[in-house]
Amino acid sequence: MEKQTITITSDSPLLGLLGVVEPDLQLLEQRAGELKRLAKLGREALADLRQEVKALIIQLDGTVESEPSLGLLKVVQAADVTTLKALKDEYSRRLDSLMPACCQVCGSEQVSRRSSRETSLTDGNHDGDDPALYR
């Protein structure tokens, strides 16, 4: 919808409405700006969720070129938030069952996901024990 300019003369019956309409228009323009900002954030969050789901699919299939992956990636590209969340949950469960997180030193599956900081074998929960003791 494009803006139109209306000229109101002093004898126009619209003159009385100007004081009422102008603040409403400013409020609507302000609200439109806020909604545009929120829509942009939503689009970015949706794009991030799509990337996460695509990464999970590729991790499970091992390749993008496989026939099921190509079809599924097209579905992901067109999916809404609810579908993407369901796909993310499903593929996360599959990935966790096929490749469970485990300690590289002792093999325990009672671990949290890897942090971004690398630690030596003498750091962390093993208190400098010999890694051979945990095999």
N, C-alpha and C positions, 0 to 999 in steps of 0.2 A: 504494500500500500504506500503510495507516494504522497508526500506532503503537498498541500495546495494552499496558496495564499488567498485570503479573502479580505477585501477592503471594506471596512465598516465606517460609515459616515456618522456624524453626530445625530442625525435624525433617524438612524436605522434602529429597528426594534431589536436587533441583535446586540446592540451596545451593552445592554444589561446582562446578557449571557456571557460576555467576554470575561468578566471577573470570575465567573463560576467555571468556565471551560478551561481557561488557561492554567490554573493550578492542577486541575485533573490531568491535563495534557503533560505537564511537567512530571507529575507523579507516574504516569504511564510510561514516559520515556525513561525515567529512572528505573522503573520495574523491568522494562524491556532490556536495559543494559545488564541488570542483575541476572535475568533469565538467560541471556546470551552467554554470560560468564559461566553459569551453572551448566548450560548445555555443552559448552566446550569441555568442562571438567568431566562430564558424563561420557562424552565421545572419547576422551583420552583414557578414562577408566575402562571403557568397553574395548578399546584397542589393546590395552595392556592385558586384559583378560583373554582376548583372542590369542595374543602372543603366547601366554602361559599355556593355553590349551594346545596350541600348535606344537609347542616345545614338548609337551607330554606325549603327544601322538608320535612325534618323530623319535623320541627316546624309546618308546615301546616298539615301534616298527623298525627303527634303525635306519630308515631311508625315506626320503620324500617321494621318490619316484615310484614306489610300489602302488599298485592300483587302488587298494583300500585307502591308503593315505591320501592320494590325490582327491578321491571322492569325499573323504571325510574333511579334508582341509577346505574344500569348497563349502561344505555344510557349515563349518566353523565360521567362515567368512560371512555367511548370511545369517548366522544364528543371533537370537536375542540374548539378553543377560541371563534369563532363567535357564535357557538351554545351555549356555556356556558354563554356568555354575555347575549344572548337573554333569556335563561332560568333564569338567575339571575334577569333580569329586570322583567320578567313575575311573578316569584314567590315572588319577593319583593313587587310588586304591590298587589298581592293577599294577602300577609301577612299584608300589611298596611291597606287594606280594611277590613280584618277580625279582626285585632287587631291594631287599630290605636293608635298612641302614644298620651297619654293624661296626664295632670297634676294629680298626685295622691291626691293633696289637693283640687283643685277647679274643676277638670274634664275638663278643657279647652283642646281642641285639637290643639291649637296654641302654640305648644312646639317643641323644638328641641329634638333630641335623648338624652337619659340619658347619663350623663358624668360618668366617672369612680369614681368620688368622691361623697360620700354620704353627703348630707346636712340635717340639721335639718329643721323643719318647720319654724324656725325663720330666717333661712338663705334664700338667693335668692330673688325672686321677691315679696314675700308675706309680707315682712317687719314686721314680728312678729304678723300678724293678726291671729285671732282665725280661725283655719281650718273649724270650723262649719259654719262660714260666707260664705264659698265657696261651700257649698253643696246644 
